Amino acid sequence: MKSRVFSSKLWKNNIVGGVWLPVLLGIGFFFAFPVAALMQMGNWTARGYLPEQLLFLSRNLLTDGLVETGGFIIILAAFLNAVLGYFYLFSRDQVDFYHSLPVNRTHMFLQKLYMGLVYTMIPYLITVLLTLIVFIIRGYFEVSFLALALEMLFWHFLTYLFLYFCFVLIFSMTGTILMGLLSIFGFMDLH
């Protein structure tokens, strides 16, 4: 018998029910990448930099500035995906329901992890491509920017996974929303 938890119908329901998250993250990534790049390029043009200086500044923007602005949205994405996937842990009835399903816990965890990655990485990749197109249109592009964008993707991906697993662990261990939020703020304060 086919399990309802891993049927295509449930995947479609999860996507429709959580469509607000990729839209929200897409808006955040849009302001963190292409809009931030356009604003910086406007400042550089107004100051009258030379083309060599503009390429240098663009490279630094891609390695430093956009990593920081995108990092804030990655932290938000990890938190929201953990909350969306594991909010049921704060209701005894929902915990009983999910744990009564005839599905391996590993499969449930992997499904939530996969959906969180899809919700985060699709808007991320689209906005990074838009940012590269902005660099091309404005004339501040080199082929090495592709490698820098892939490196930024790699570090943001690792940051997302680390924080997502930390948030899931905190939510799983605390048992209440208030203690979960306090633990997260305590964890972030340790830096």
C-alpha positions in Angstrom: 0.0 0.0 0.0 1.3 3.4 -0.9 2.0 5.7 2.0 0.1 9.0 1.9 3.0 10.8 3.4 5.2 10.3 0.4 2.5 10.4 -2.3 2.6 13.1 -5.0 -0.7 14.4 -3.7 0.8 15.3 -0.3 3.8 16.9 -1.9 1.4 19.1 -4.0 -0.6 20.0 -0.8 2.7 20.9 1.1 3.8 23.1 -1.8 0.4 24.8 -2.0 0.2 25.2 1.8 3.7 26.7 2.1 3.8 28.8 -1.1 4.1 31.9 1.0 7.6 31.0 2.2 9.3 30.9 -1.2 7.5 34.0 -2.2 8.7 35.8 1.0 12.2 34.5 0.6 12.2 35.5 -3.1 11.3 39.0 -2.2 14.0 39.0 0.5 16.7 37.7 -1.9 15.5 40.1 -4.6 16.3 43.0 -2.3 19.5 41.4 -0.9 21.0 40.7 -4.3 19.9 42.6 -7.4 18.5 45.7 -5.7 21.5 46.0 -3.4 23.8 45.6 -6.4 21.9 48.2 -8.4 22.0 50.7 -5.6 25.8 50.3 -5.2 26.3 50.6 -8.9 24.3 53.8 -8.9 26.5 55.2 -6.2 29.7 54.3 -8.1 28.4 55.8 -11.3 27.6 59.1 -9.5 31.1 59.3 -8.1 32.7 58.9 -11.6 34.9 55.8 -11.0 37.1 54.5 -13.9 36.1 51.2 -15.6 39.0 49.3 -13.9 37.9 50.6 -10.6 34.3 49.6 -11.3 35.3 46.0 -12.0 37.3 45.9 -8.8 34.4 47.3 -6.8 32.0 44.8 -8.5 34.2 41.9 -7.6 34.4 43.1 -4.0 30.6 43.6 -3.9 30.1 40.0 -5.0 32.6 38.6 -2.5 31.7 40.8 0.5 28.6 42.9 0.3 26.2 40.5 -1.3 27.5 37.6 1.0 26.4 39.6 4.0 23.0 40.8 2.7 22.2 37.3 1.4 23.5 35.8 4.7 20.8 37.6 6.6 18.1 36.2 4.4 19.7 32.7 4.6 19.4 32.9 8.4 15.8 34.0 8.1 15.1 31.1 5.7 16.7 28.5 8.0 14.6 29.8 10.9 11.3 29.9 8.9 11.8 26.5 7.4 12.5 25.0 10.8 9.4 26.6 12.2 7.3 25.6 9.3 8.5 22.0 9.3 8.4 21.4 13.1 5.8 23.7 14.5 3.7 20.6 15.2 6.0 19.7 18.0 4.4 22.4 20.2 0.9 20.8 20.1 0.4 17.5 21.9 -2.4 16.5 19.5 -0.4 17.1 16.4 2.6 15.3 17.9 0.4 12.3 18.5 -1.0 12.5 15.0 2.4 12.7 13.3 3.9 10.0 15.4 0.9 7.6 14.7 1.6 7.7 11.0 3.1 4.5 9.6 6.1 6.3 8.3 9.8 6.1 9.3 10.9 9.2 11.1 13.9 9.5 8.9 11.7 9.7 5.8 9.6 12.4 7.5 12.7 14.4 8.4 14.2 14.1 4.9 11.0 15.2 3.3 10.9 18.3 5.5 14.6 19.0 4.8 14.1 18.6 1.0 11.1 20.9 1.0 13.0 23.5 3.0 15.9 23.3 0.5 13.5 23.6 -2.5 11.8 26.6 -0.8 15.1 28.3 -0.2 17.4 27.5 -3.1 15.0 28.1 -6.0 14.4 31.8 -5.1 18.1 32.1 -4.2 19.3 30.8 -7.6 16.8 32.9 -9.6 17.9 36.1 -7.8 21.6 35.3 -8.1 21.1 34.9 -11.9 19.3 38.2 -12.0 22.2 39.8 -10.2 24.6 38.4 -12.7 22.4 39.7 -15.5 22.5 43.2 -13.8 26.3 43.0 -13.8 26.3 42.1 -17.5 23.8 44.8 -18.4 25.7 47.5 -16.5 29.0 46.4 -18.0 30.6 45.4 -14.7 31.0 41.7 -15.5 33.9 39.3 -15.8 33.8 35.5 -16.3 35.4 35.0 -12.9 32.2 36.4 -11.4 30.5 33.0 -12.1 33.1 31.3 -9.9 32.5 33.9 -7.2 28.7 33.4 -7.4 29.2 29.6 -7.0 31.5 30.1 -4.0 28.9 32.4 -2.5 26.2 29.7 -3.1 28.4 27.1 -1.5 28.9 29.2 1.7 25.3 30.2 1.9 24.2 26.6 1.5 26.5 25.4 4.3 25.3 28.3 6.5 21.7 27.3 5.8 22.2 23.7 6.6 24.1 24.4 9.8 21.5 26.9 11.1 18.5 24.7 9.9 19.8 21.7 11.9 20.5 23.9 14.9 17.0 25.3 14.9 15.4 21.9 14.4 17.5 20.6 17.3 16.5 23.5 19.5 12.8 23.1 18.7 13.0 19.4 19.3 14.7 19.7 22.6 12.8 22.6 24.2 9.2 21.5 23.7 7.6 25.0 24.0 7.6 28.0 21.7 8.8 30.4 24.3 11.7 28.2 25.4 12.6 27.5 21.7 12.8 31.2 21.0 14.7 32.0 24.1 17.2 29.2 23.3 17.6 30.5 19.8 18.3 34.0 21.0 20.8 32.6 23.5 22.4 30.5 20.8 22.8 33.5 18.5 24.2 35.6 21.4 27.0 33.2 21.9 28.6 33.8 18.5 
